[in-house]
Amino acid sequence: MPPRSYVSPARSAAAAETRERVIEAASRTLREGESIARFSLDTVAKAAGVTRLTVYNQFGSRRGLLEAVFDEIARHGGLHQLADAMAMADAHAALDRMVEIFCGFWNRDSAVGRLHDAMATDPEFAEAVRERNERRRRGVTALIDRIAAKQASPQARKDAVDLIFALTSYPTFASLSAAGRSRDEVCRLVQTACHAALQPLKLSNPSS
């Protein structure tokens, strides 16, 4: 009989604590670093006070570390609330709630803006951010499928998804905020614009 594997609780706790420390250091690097181009396993390892091998063993690659940091930013930013929003019986109310959640998320963490800015110069950041944004597009698409009347054309559905996807993006939030609007003011403006984007769908049942 092969020997039974045994994982020490103390060792597991230490590994979890190290992982959290590395993610915290990586998040801090994204918020405070002079250049996101310098974000690397070596830089984060130094900031966390561990070896590069430790970071590699935990995350496997720069992309793996990025994904862990993105998950942490999303969790602290309240994106876990999206599941409850998508489950709301009224799809229109669910869309309004989605807008609120993303406005809060875009407003909360300075790292979010830096990540979007990095898309222009760092292909790995760009790919990771695009994949996260596609999750938002899928959420919007699911709500449009619930909201659209049966007679709505495929093009009208696509137009509504594309418009609302753009309206709920970070660049839109940043642009509207830069004009001196508060988060709540931006939220209300985006909700109004989303409602307008739905009109061509000729809605027949607000609760569908």
N, C-alpha and C positions, 0 to 999 in steps of 0.2 A: 504494500500500500504506500503510495507516495506521501511524503510528509505534508501535513496540513499547513497551509500558509497562515502566517500570523502577522497582523499589522498592529503595532503598539498604538494604543489610544493617544499616548503622549506624543509619539512620532507623527500621527495623523494631525493632531492639534497644532504641532509645530509647523507642519507643512502648510496647513490652512492659514496660519498666522503669517508665514512667509509670503504666501500667495497674495494675501490682502495687503501686505506691506509693499510688495512689488507693484500691484495695481494702483495703490495710492501714490507711489512714486511716479508711475507712468502718467497718471492723471495730472499730477502736479507739473510734470515736465511739459505736458500739452498746454496747460494753462499759463505757465510762467516762462517756458523756454524761449530763448531768443529766436530760434528757428525750428520749425517743425521738421525740417529736413535733417536735423540732428537727432531726431527721435530714433533710438536704436536699442537693441538689447544691452549693449555696452553702457550707453548713457543711463538707461533706467536701472541697470544693475548697480552702477556707482551711486545713483541717487538713493537706492533702497538699502545700500550697505551690504549687498550680497555679490556673489560671483556671477559672471555671465552664464556659466554652466547651470547655475541654479535657476536663472530666468529661463534658459533654454529648456531645461527639464520640466519646468512648470507649464510653459506655453508653446514650445516647439519652434516658434518663428516670430519674427516681427509682426506678421499678420495675425498670428494667434494671440499675441499680446494686445494688439489693437482691438481685436474682437472682444477680449475680456474687459478692456477699458470701456469700450462702447457699451457693453452690457451694464457695467457699473454706472456709467453716466445716465443711461436710460432708466435704470432702476431708481436712482436718486432723483431723476427728473420727472418721475411719475408716469412713465409710459406703461407701467404695469396696469394702470387704470383703463387702458384701451380695451382690454378683454371685457370688462363690465359694460363699457360704452357700446361695444359691438353687440352685446346681448340684449340691449334695450329693445322693448317691443315696438316703440315708435322710431322708425328709421330716421325721420327728420330730427328728432331730439338726439338721436345717436350721433348724427353728423354735427350738430351744434356742440355736443359734448366732446367729440373728437377735436374740433377746432379749439375748444378751451384747453384741452390737455396739451395739444401741440404748442399753443401760445405760451402756456406755462413752461413747457420744456425748453422752447427756444429762448425764453427770457431768463432762465435760471442759471445757466452755466456758461462761463466765458469760453470754455473749451469747445463748445458747439460751433461758435463762429470761427474759431481758429481752424477747426477741422474742415469746414466748408471752404475757407480761404485756401487751405492746403491742397484742395482738389486740383487747383490750377498748375501746381508744380510737382506734386507727388502722386504718381500713378497708383501706388498701393493704397494711399489714403482715399484717392478718388474712387477706386473700385469698392472699397469697404463702405464708404458713405453712400454710393449709388445703390449698393445692395440693401442698406438700411432704408433708403428712400423708397425702394421698390416694395418694401413691406407696407409702407404708408399707402402706396398706390393700390396695392391689393385690398387694403382696408376700404379705401374710397370706392373701388370697383364693387366690392361686396355690398356697400350701402346703396350705390346707384342701382344695382340689380334689384334691390328691394323696393327702391323708391319709384323707379320708372314705370310708367303705365305700359301695358302690353303693346300698345300701338306705337310706342316710341321706337324710332329707327335706330339701327346699330350706330350710325354716325352721330346721332344726337346723344346716345349713351357715351360714346367715346369722347365727344366734345365736353360733356359734363365732367367725366372723369379727369380729363386733361386740365380743365379749368380749375377744378377743386384741388387737384394735386398741386398745381402751381400756387393756388391761393393759400394752401396750408404749408408751404415750404418755408425754410429758414430765410432765403433771400427776400421773400415777400414780407415776412415779419420784420426783418432788419430794416428794410426800406421804409415801411410804414412807421416803425419806431423812431427812425432817424428824423422824421418830420415832427417829433416832439410829442407823439401820442404815448399814452401809458399802455401797459400790457392789456388792461381791460378794454381800453378804447380800440386798440388794434383788433382784439378778439371780436368785439361787436361789429367792427367794419368788415372783417373777413367773413363772419357769419352772414351778414347781409349780402355780401358779394356771392357767397355760396348759394344762398337762397335764389338769387337772380340767375345763377348758372343752371339751376334746376328747372326754370320755367319752360324751356323748350321741350322738356320731357312730357309736358301735358299731364301732370300728375292727376291720378283719379282717386287715390286712397292714401291720405297722409299717414296712416298707421300701417301701411303694407310693408 
